[in-house]
Structures are given as C-alpha cells and as structure tokens.
Amino acid sequence: KKNKALSSIEPGFYNNKDLILDKIWALLNKGVKDREEDFRLPVVVTNSKQGPDARIVVLRGAYPDRNVLRFHTDIRSEKIESLQNNKQIYFLFYNKEEKIQVRATGTATIHYKNETTAESWKKIQSMSRKCYLAVNAPGSVSDNPTSGIPEQYNGKTVPIDETELGYEHFAIIESTIHSFEWLYLASKGHRRAKIELSGTSPTVTWLTP
C-alpha cells in the first residue's frame, strides 16, 4: 500500500530538473545517517589492472558544498592500489521504495594518517574499529576460514584503548563528484537526467530514459 500511494503522487522533480540535485543530496545525506536508507550501501567501482572492480561500501559522508562523498577502507585493500594507479571512481545507488537510481562519477583522494583520518578515527566506535585490527591484508589467502581479526577479539567487544592499533590500517576515500546521472522509474513514464558539477554552477540536462 505504501509503495502504491507513493507511485500515485507525482513528485516535484518529475518535470522540474531544478529540483533533482537537491533530491539526490537529500538521499545521500540520509544514507550517511540512516541505516535503513538504501543509499547507505552503494556499489563502488574502481579500475584495477584486470579491469573494472566493484564492491559495496558504507557511505560515511556526503558534502554538497564540496561535491564530495566519503567512505572508509583498509589502506592494505586492493582498491587502494587501484586508486593510486587510476583516481577515477564510480558509485551506483538505488532506492527501491522511491525508485530512484543515481550513478556518480568522480576523482578519488586517499587520506591516510592525516588530519582527516585522525578526526574521523576519534568518532568511530570500538565495534567498527575492530575490523582494522586484522593482522593480514584484506584478500590475503588463508589456509582456514578466518575473520582476519586476532582470535582473542572474535565475538567480543574490544576495549577502546586496544583498538588504537587499528589506526595503522585506517584510510578514508574522499571522492570529488564531477557528475550525477539520475533515473526515476514511474509507471506513467520514466525520467532521466545528467547533472554536471564541474562548472561554476550545476548544469542539468534531460535525457531519454
């Protein structure tokens, strides 16, 4: 019933391209704060030596004033090497209830042991910090099934002071977004648009879905 009610109401952005960018940032900001928001878990694509490499990340920051999206990672992960070789990065978001898909293209910056990572690390809870205590790099071959985390911490809450070692592996990827491609699915007719952000002000162009 909820989805049917939503689909019967024509949203303001349906025929007004000036409202699309605000809607995108609203969903991105909600994704940062709300664990139930679909935009919280985008697919991120990088360019590895073998070709496109995709994974899901947790959206940790959305900054419309800078056109920047942020997520956390392990400095030893394969995506770091990919981004060092090619800074281009792509995001794919989809909100099932609102039937909105957003593709974003950007340039990534790796933050490691700097003011940005230090400030964020202070705010991360022990449960999340525990992931960075893994002895071996993500993707390392193992003879046995493993969480990667030292055995004494498996299934347990780690005292916050013991998680400080994880900062050695903690990194932040900030992506400056150059363009969004937006798709809204509607039974009465889909809508699609591209938003260029590289100029002094956003440029929105309607596209055929």
Disulfide bonds with the S-S distance in Angstrom:
none
